[in-house]
């Protein structure tokens, strides 16, 4: 007889018989089932959720607590966006001066610097339309005003300065703004 595993009536047993009596649970097959059931019950306990700490009922909705000052900030941002976009919408037909049309970016940047140096009141627009860089300046409503600046710019750009029809930025007077706002 083997001390660890013995045979009794063709069954393999894990323990020695006591007084010739072999309990049913001592067979390896039954012991494997027992340990498997014990392990599964233990693991179910590990994977279950403990909800005893919750005192409220679960609902499908979400409750949000926010500071009321956030609404004020959002309203203020909407107002700022409206004012800045209103300014951007003020465009119309007018004239600009084409100062340089070149495929050399450095030459176009140098021309822009020269315009800023000698004519700081003019707004410059450096555009790229493949393969050329175009420098346009000014926002002129009248052709006469554009012609005056054309003569002045000719001194600094002898290759030629040309008047172009373009969409320009229109700056309204403060008095006209007040009238427009009061009408609306």
Rosetta silent file (secondary structure, phi, psi, omega in degrees, C-alpha in Angstrom):
SEQUENCE: XXXXXXXXXXXXXXXXXXXXXXXXXXXXXXXXXXXXXXXXXXXXXXXXXXXXXXXXXXXXXXXXXXXXXXXXXXXXXXXXXXXXXXXXXXXXXXXXXXXXXXXXXXXXXXXXXXXXXXXXXXXXXXXXXXXXXXXXXXXXXXXXXXXXXXXXXXXXXXXXXXXXXXXXXXXXXXXXXXXXXXXX
SCORE:     score description
SCORE:     0.000 S_00000001
   1 L     0.000  138.892 -178.624    0.000    0.000    0.000 S_00000001
   2 L   -96.219  143.631 -175.339    1.202    3.494   -0.951 S_00000001
   3 L   -75.525  -36.352 -176.840    0.901    6.257    1.581 S_00000001
   4 L   -84.322  -49.198 -175.789   -0.085    9.079   -0.793 S_00000001
   5 L  -130.045  130.556  178.640   -2.210    7.328   -3.377 S_00000001
   6 E  -134.116  165.710 -179.966   -3.779    3.906   -3.034 S_00000001
   7 E  -113.018  135.149  177.605   -6.271    1.797   -4.975 S_00000001
   8 E  -138.349  113.782 -177.384   -9.434    0.506   -3.498 S_00000001
   9 L    53.292   42.512  177.402  -11.820   -1.478   -5.663 S_00000001
  10 L    81.933   -2.804  178.280  -10.359    0.032   -8.811 S_00000001
  11 E   -99.214  142.369  177.149  -10.627    3.659   -7.548 S_00000001
  12 E   -86.185  127.480 -177.075   -7.642    5.793   -7.023 S_00000001
  13 E  -116.899  150.461 -177.408   -7.653    7.288   -3.567 S_00000001
  14 L   -92.312  -16.435 -178.028   -5.708   10.166   -2.168 S_00000001
  15 L  -127.288  163.977  175.390   -5.560    9.006    1.411 S_00000001
  16 L   -73.421  144.521  176.786   -4.938    5.786    3.302 S_00000001
  17 L   -67.912  142.271  177.270   -8.064    3.921    4.309 S_00000001
  18 E  -101.993  116.722 -178.507   -8.997    4.282    7.954 S_00000001
  19 L    53.516   34.752  177.007  -10.015    0.912    9.410 S_00000001
  20 L    76.710    6.116 -177.612  -10.664   -0.289    5.878 S_00000001
  21 E  -108.029  126.007  178.760  -13.287    2.421    5.273 S_00000001
  22 L  -109.667  112.459  177.044  -12.870    4.835    2.389 S_00000001
  23 L   -67.271  152.228 -176.229  -15.058    7.916    2.530 S_00000001
  24 H   -62.739  -36.946 -175.701  -16.589    8.980   -0.787 S_00000001
  25 H   -74.726   -1.959 -179.453  -14.972   12.434   -0.772 S_00000001
  26 H   -85.534   -4.530  177.752  -11.496   10.941   -0.661 S_00000001
  27 E   -75.726  148.286 -177.079  -11.488   10.032   -4.363 S_00000001
  28 H   -64.297  -37.540 -179.293   -9.421   12.345   -6.558 S_00000001
  29 H   -62.239  -43.691 -179.774  -12.293   12.868   -8.951 S_00000001
  30 H   -71.572  -38.197 -179.913  -14.583   14.097   -6.166 S_00000001
  31 H   -65.743  -37.226  176.779  -11.839   16.164   -4.576 S_00000001
  32 H   -62.740  -42.298  178.364  -11.165   17.929   -7.906 S_00000001
  33 H   -64.007  -41.156  179.592  -14.855   18.780   -8.175 S_00000001
  34 H   -62.271  -47.816 -179.735  -14.876   20.014   -4.587 S_00000001
  35 H   -66.797  -36.201  177.908  -11.856   22.289   -5.076 S_00000001
  36 H   -64.455  -42.898  178.436  -13.234   23.577   -8.393 S_00000001
  37 H   -67.025  -40.974  179.622  -16.555   24.493   -6.760 S_00000001
  38 H   -64.504  -41.855  179.840  -14.814   26.112   -3.789 S_00000001
  39 H   -66.546  -40.483 -179.836  -12.542   28.138   -6.084 S_00000001
  40 H   -67.519  -40.101  177.197  -15.444   29.308   -8.266 S_00000001
  41 H   -65.209  -39.807  177.662  -17.501   30.386   -5.257 S_00000001
  42 H   -64.878  -41.874 -178.440  -14.511   32.227   -3.836 S_00000001
  43 H   -70.625  -32.965  176.132  -13.810   33.951   -7.179 S_00000001
  44 H   -61.591  -38.359  177.829  -17.464   35.013   -7.562 S_00000001
  45 H   -65.275  -35.599 -179.889  -17.160   36.796   -4.266 S_00000001
  46 H   -69.501  -36.083 -175.166  -14.024   38.568   -5.497 S_00000001
  47 H   -90.061   -6.762 -179.532  -15.632   39.813   -8.725 S_00000001
  48 L   -76.777  155.271  179.787  -18.917   40.970   -7.272 S_00000001
  49 L   -95.414  140.053  178.212  -19.514   44.664   -6.637 S_00000001
  50 L   -95.633  110.550 -178.253  -20.100   45.937   -3.180 S_00000001
  51 L  -110.729   17.393 -176.775  -22.971   48.401   -3.322 S_00000001
  52 L   -72.658  -21.221 -178.801  -23.768   48.549    0.361 S_00000001
  53 L   -77.679  -17.888 -179.827  -22.131   51.986    0.726 S_00000001
  54 L   -82.948  134.406  178.564  -24.610   53.580   -1.710 S_00000001
  55 L  -111.134   -8.836 -179.874  -27.750   54.944   -0.181 S_00000001
  56 L   -98.888  160.471  179.141  -29.246   56.442   -3.368 S_00000001
  57 L   -87.104  136.768  178.126  -31.078   54.638   -6.097 S_00000001
  58 L   -68.273  132.468  177.132  -29.255   54.351   -9.421 S_00000001
  59 L  -127.115  156.291 -179.559  -30.896   56.456  -12.111 S_00000001
  60 L   -77.411   -2.523 -179.044  -30.021   56.797  -15.793 S_00000001
  61 L   -96.058  162.366  179.958  -29.607   60.580  -15.441 S_00000001
  62 L  -117.070  134.999  178.126  -26.521   62.555  -14.477 S_00000001
  63 L  -102.441  127.527 -177.991  -26.574   65.410  -12.021 S_00000001
  64 L  -114.059  130.030  175.040  -24.179   68.280  -12.747 S_00000001
  65 L  -110.268  116.985 -179.946  -23.207   70.869  -10.179 S_00000001
  66 L  -131.043  158.176  179.711  -21.639   73.945  -11.755 S_00000001
  67 L   -76.180  130.933 -178.997  -20.673   77.369  -10.668 S_00000001
  68 L   -65.261  -17.287  178.534  -23.164   80.027  -11.901 S_00000001
  69 H   -68.615  -21.841  177.748  -20.240   82.282  -12.778 S_00000001
  70 H   -63.515  -40.093  177.440  -19.476   79.952  -15.701 S_00000001
  71 H   -61.835  -39.447  177.507  -22.716   81.069  -17.372 S_00000001
  72 H   -63.885  -40.691  178.164  -21.652   84.685  -16.969 S_00000001
  73 H   -65.282  -39.278  178.829  -18.292   83.938  -18.567 S_00000001
  74 H   -64.037  -44.052  178.208  -19.968   82.158  -21.484 S_00000001
  75 H   -62.002  -41.042  178.889  -22.301   85.129  -22.067 S_00000001
  76 H   -64.386  -40.380  178.853  -19.348   87.532  -21.944 S_00000001
  77 H   -66.559  -37.829  176.835  -17.420   85.419  -24.472 S_00000001
  78 H   -62.332  -42.106  178.725  -20.448   85.355  -26.785 S_00000001
  79 H   -63.456  -44.021  179.421  -20.628   89.145  -26.588 S_00000001
  80 H   -63.548  -43.621  179.299  -16.912   89.516  -27.362 S_00000001
  81 H   -62.298  -39.658  179.535  -17.161   87.104  -30.302 S_00000001
  82 H   -64.457  -43.397 -179.432  -20.146   89.015  -31.695 S_00000001
  83 H   -65.721  -42.486 -178.959  -18.338   92.347  -31.482 S_00000001
  84 H   -71.912  -35.957  179.144  -15.160   91.068  -33.120 S_00000001
  85 H   -73.308  -28.563  175.916  -16.997   89.202  -35.866 S_00000001
  86 H   -63.394  -40.422  177.261  -19.122   92.291  -36.536 S_00000001
  87 H   -63.962  -39.465 -177.726  -15.896   94.180  -37.193 S_00000001
  88 H   -70.296  -24.375 -178.538  -14.690   91.443  -39.526 S_00000001
  89 L   -79.766   -6.251 -178.276  -17.934   91.561  -41.517 S_00000001
  90 L   -84.994   84.417  177.770  -17.377   95.170  -42.534 S_00000001
  91 E  -130.369  158.416  179.473  -16.039   94.676  -46.013 S_00000001
  92 E  -164.936 -177.158  179.753  -16.916   96.245  -49.320 S_00000001
  93 E   -81.572  142.014  179.803  -15.698   97.103  -52.775 S_00000001
  94 E  -171.104 -151.817 -175.639  -12.752   99.428  -53.077 S_00000001
  95 E  -133.006  147.809  171.107   -9.172   99.712  -54.243 S_00000001
  96 E  -134.872  159.361  179.674   -5.762   98.477  -53.188 S_00000001
  97 E  -102.019  125.679  174.862   -2.323   99.158  -54.561 S_00000001
  98 E   -86.148  109.991 -174.815   -0.313   96.246  -55.959 S_00000001
  99 E   -87.265  -44.567 -176.693    3.239   97.109  -54.921 S_00000001
 100 E  -147.615  144.563  176.788    5.130   93.997  -55.966 S_00000001
 101 E  -135.435  102.039 -172.767    4.423   90.731  -57.755 S_00000001
 102 E  -141.925  161.166  174.453    7.397   88.363  -57.500 S_00000001
 103 L   -97.960    7.177  178.641    8.283   84.716  -57.064 S_00000001
 104 L  -103.962  113.729 -177.011   10.955   85.635  -54.486 S_00000001
 105 H   -65.994  -39.605 -179.541    9.556   85.616  -50.961 S_00000001
 106 H   -62.426  -38.672  179.002   12.457   87.567  -49.479 S_00000001
 107 H   -65.455  -39.231  178.302   11.947   90.354  -52.016 S_00000001
 108 H   -67.562  -40.174  178.224    8.236   90.532  -51.107 S_00000001
 109 H   -65.841  -38.340  177.804    9.044   90.625  -47.371 S_00000001
 110 H   -65.391  -38.465  177.822   11.584   93.416  -47.952 S_00000001
 111 H   -66.019  -39.008  178.090    8.965   95.410  -49.860 S_00000001
 112 H   -63.455  -41.633  177.658    6.493   94.947  -47.020 S_00000001
 113 H   -62.647  -41.119  179.666    9.079   96.218  -44.544 S_00000001
 114 H   -64.156  -40.180  178.277    9.747   99.251  -46.760 S_00000001
 115 H   -64.960  -43.677  177.883    6.004  100.040  -46.904 S_00000001
 116 H   -62.584  -35.670 -177.943    5.732   99.782  -43.101 S_00000001
 117 H   -68.261  -47.768 -172.940    8.763  102.031  -42.716 S_00000001
 118 H   -95.310  -19.988 -179.215    7.636  104.861  -45.002 S_00000001
 119 L  -135.874   71.594 -176.786    3.840  104.445  -44.842 S_00000001
 120 L   -67.835  -18.271 -179.948    2.857  103.126  -41.399 S_00000001
 121 L   -76.848  -15.309 -179.632   -0.761  104.241  -41.887 S_00000001
 122 L   -91.037  136.683  176.553   -1.252  101.737  -44.747 S_00000001
 123 L   -89.507  134.526 -177.321   -2.182   98.170  -43.977 S_00000001
 124 E  -103.606  146.724  178.907   -0.187   95.594  -45.971 S_00000001
 125 E  -131.460  109.080  177.769   -1.438   92.272  -47.324 S_00000001
 126 E   -97.033  114.984 -175.940    1.153   89.731  -48.445 S_00000001
 127 E  -114.562  149.609  174.386   -0.588   87.053  -50.502 S_00000001
 128 E  -117.227  114.894  172.736    0.720   83.892  -52.103 S_00000001
 129 E  -122.970  105.173 -169.260   -0.867   82.853  -55.369 S_00000001
 130 L   -45.392  130.788   -1.490    1.339   80.092  -56.751 S_00000001
 131 L   -98.711   21.206 -173.241    4.030   80.759  -57.833 S_00000001
 132 E  -109.399  148.898  170.963    3.899   84.488  -57.013 S_00000001
 133 E  -103.554  128.113 -178.493    3.967   86.557  -53.854 S_00000001
 134 E  -118.327  132.641  176.445    1.827   89.675  -54.143 S_00000001
 135 E  -111.069  114.453  176.387    2.035   92.656  -51.837 S_00000001
 136 E  -113.381  144.044 -179.357   -1.084   94.790  -51.770 S_00000001
 137 E  -131.514  151.875  172.473   -1.451   97.841  -49.552 S_00000001
 138 E    87.144  160.829  172.838   -4.244  100.105  -48.415 S_00000001
 139 E  -135.603   88.953 -173.911   -8.002  100.076  -48.106 S_00000001
 140 E  -106.059  127.742  176.300   -9.187  102.884  -50.388 S_00000001
 141 L   -79.732  -37.647 -176.620  -12.866  103.640  -50.982 S_00000001
 142 L  -106.940  144.852  178.381  -12.146  106.221  -53.700 S_00000001
 143 H   -67.559  -32.885 -179.149   -9.908  105.811  -56.725 S_00000001
 144 H   -62.001  -42.919  177.971   -8.597  109.379  -56.249 S_00000001
 145 H   -63.459  -39.078  178.423   -7.211  108.525  -52.801 S_00000001
 146 H   -66.385  -37.742  179.196   -5.546  105.426  -54.262 S_00000001
 147 H   -65.505  -37.490  178.083   -3.996  107.513  -57.069 S_00000001
 148 H   -60.940  -46.906  178.703   -2.479  109.927  -54.521 S_00000001
 149 H   -69.486  -29.624  178.855   -0.757  107.061  -52.670 S_00000001
 150 H   -61.717  -43.700  178.804    0.252  105.484  -55.999 S_00000001
 151 H   -62.947  -41.339 -178.972    2.300  108.573  -56.870 S_00000001
 152 H   -68.583  -38.444 -179.143    3.955  108.587  -53.448 S_00000001
 153 H   -74.109  -23.816  179.981    4.770  104.845  -53.590 S_00000001
 154 H   -59.356  -29.921 -179.912    6.241  105.137  -57.117 S_00000001
 155 L   -65.033  -35.661 -176.420    9.284  106.870  -55.582 S_00000001
 156 L   -93.439  -20.513  179.868   10.129  103.802  -53.483 S_00000001
 157 L  -129.525   85.194 -173.573    9.079  101.129  -56.011 S_00000001
 158 L   -69.502  -16.156  179.478   10.218  102.229  -59.476 S_00000001
 159 L   -68.782  -20.323  176.861    9.078   98.981  -61.180 S_00000001
 160 L   128.363  141.019  175.167    5.510  100.192  -60.833 S_00000001
 161 L  -124.447  127.604 -172.232    2.615  100.399  -58.420 S_00000001
 162 E  -117.984  142.963  177.506   -0.791   99.464  -59.812 S_00000001
 163 E   -86.822  128.996 -177.547   -4.321  100.239  -58.641 S_00000001
 164 E  -122.739  137.006  168.702   -6.428   97.086  -58.267 S_00000001
 165 E   -69.741  134.143 -176.853  -10.149   96.646  -57.672 S_00000001
 166 E  -156.795  167.287  171.775  -10.426   94.562  -54.494 S_00000001
 167 E   -86.743  123.226 -173.834  -12.561   93.754  -51.483 S_00000001
 168 E  -115.731  165.005  173.837  -11.413   96.058  -48.723 S_00000001
 169 E   -86.752  126.514 -178.350  -11.939   96.426  -44.998 S_00000001
 170 L  -102.688  125.401  175.665  -14.279   99.317  -44.286 S_00000001
 171 L  -101.020  116.809  179.917  -13.817  101.241  -41.071 S_00000001
 172 L   -85.039  150.244  176.339  -17.019  102.978  -40.090 S_00000001
 173 L   -70.011  154.420  179.508  -16.990  106.199  -38.129 S_00000001
 174 H   -63.694  -35.662  179.259  -18.015  106.017  -34.474 S_00000001
 175 H   -65.487  -42.358  179.015  -20.920  108.416  -35.137 S_00000001
 176 H   -67.089  -36.430  176.930  -22.242  106.220  -37.940 S_00000001
 177 H   -60.260  -43.705 -178.875  -21.817  103.141  -35.700 S_00000001
 178 H   -64.612  -40.002  178.571  -23.948  104.763  -33.012 S_00000001
 179 H   -64.694  -43.365 -178.990  -26.639  105.634  -35.577 S_00000001
 180 H   -63.162  -42.229 -178.347  -26.635  102.090  -36.985 S_00000001
 181 H   -67.967  -41.264 -178.744  -26.906  100.558  -33.518 S_00000001
 182 H   -67.886  -29.367  177.329  -29.704  102.945  -32.465 S_00000001
 183 H   -69.015  -36.219 -177.446  -31.688  102.091  -35.622 S_00000001
 184 L   -81.333    0.000    0.000  -31.493   98.376  -34.867 S_00000001
